[in-house]
């Protein structure tokens, strides 16, 4: 875990409002529990996850009223699949018919 990176993000100006809310909302035991869960998540995924990115997801999963929730409307789960006949299909999952797989660097 890159503690310097996560510390800088946590104490950044952009997170001041979230940080103030966080420390004023939860008691020391809750803060410790959330920190442990966050570290466990980073260790399990082997990723440096900014705290408030993690906490938003954690809050939703654990029914914690988090006033800074954001809705990301620009994400699409769909992908464009090219069939062997050249036609393209936009779908979340691969179609049941044959598709072409493009190999890069070949």
C-alpha positions in Angstrom: 0.0 0.0 0.0 1.4 3.4 -1.0 0.6 5.2 2.2 1.9 8.5 0.9 -0.5 8.5 -2.1 -3.5 7.6 0.0 -2.6 10.1 2.7 -2.2 12.9 0.2 -5.5 12.1 -1.4 -7.3 11.8 1.9 -6.0 15.2 3.2 -6.3 17.0 -0.2 -8.3 20.2 -0.5 -10.8 18.5 -2.8 -11.8 16.1 0.0 -12.0 18.6 2.8 -15.8 18.7 2.9 -16.0 14.9 2.8 -13.3 14.6 5.5 -15.0 17.1 7.8 -18.3 15.2 7.4 -16.6 11.9 8.0 -14.9 12.9 11.3 -18.0 14.7 12.6 -20.4 11.8 11.8 -18.7 8.7 13.1 -17.2 7.8 16.5 -13.6 6.5 17.0 -14.7 2.9 17.0 -16.5 3.3 13.7 -13.6 5.2 12.2 -11.2 2.4 13.2 -13.5 -0.2 11.8 -13.9 1.6 8.4 -10.1 2.1 8.2 -9.5 -1.6 8.8 -12.1 -2.6 6.2 -10.5 -0.2 3.7 -7.0 -1.6 4.3 -8.3 -5.2 4.1 -9.9 -4.3 0.7 -6.7 -2.7 -0.6 -4.7 -5.7 0.5 -7.1 -8.2 -1.0 -7.2 -6.4 -4.4 -3.5 -5.3 -4.2 -4.5 -1.8 -5.2 -4.2 1.7 -3.8 -7.8 2.8 -3.5 -8.5 6.4 -2.5 -10.5 6.3 0.8 -13.5 8.3 -0.4 -13.8 6.2 -3.6 -13.8 3.1 -1.4 -16.1 4.6 1.3 -18.8 5.6 -1.2 -19.1 1.9 -2.4 -18.8 0.6 1.2 -21.5 3.1 2.3 -23.9 1.9 -0.4 -23.3 -1.8 0.4 -23.8 -1.2 4.1 -26.7 1.2 4.0 -24.7 4.1 5.4 -26.2 7.5 4.6 -23.4 9.1 2.5 -24.3 12.6 1.3 -21.6 12.7 -1.4 -22.9 9.9 -3.6 -22.3 10.4 -7.2 -24.1 8.8 -10.2 -21.8 7.9 -13.1 -23.9 8.0 -16.2 -21.0 7.8 -18.7 -20.3 4.2 -18.1 -21.6 1.6 -20.5 -21.4 -2.1 -19.9 -22.2 -2.8 -23.6 -19.4 -3.7 -26.0 -19.4 -3.9 -29.8 -18.9 -7.5 -31.0 -18.1 -8.2 -34.7 -19.7 -11.3 -36.1 -17.9 -13.6 -38.6 -20.2 -12.2 -41.4 -18.9 -8.7 -40.7 -22.0 -7.3 -38.9 -21.6 -5.7 -35.5 -23.7 -6.2 -32.4 -23.8 -4.0 -29.3 -24.3 -6.2 -26.3 -23.1 -6.7 -22.7 -22.4 -10.4 -23.4 -20.9 -12.0 -26.5 -23.6 -13.1 -29.0 -24.4 -16.8 -29.3 -23.2 -16.8 -32.9 -19.5 -16.9 -34.0 -17.5 -13.7 -33.5 -14.1 -12.4 -34.7 -11.5 -11.9 -32.1 -8.9 -9.2 -33.0 -5.4 -10.1 -31.8 -3.2 -7.1 -31.2 0.6 -7.0 -31.9 0.5 -9.9 -34.4 
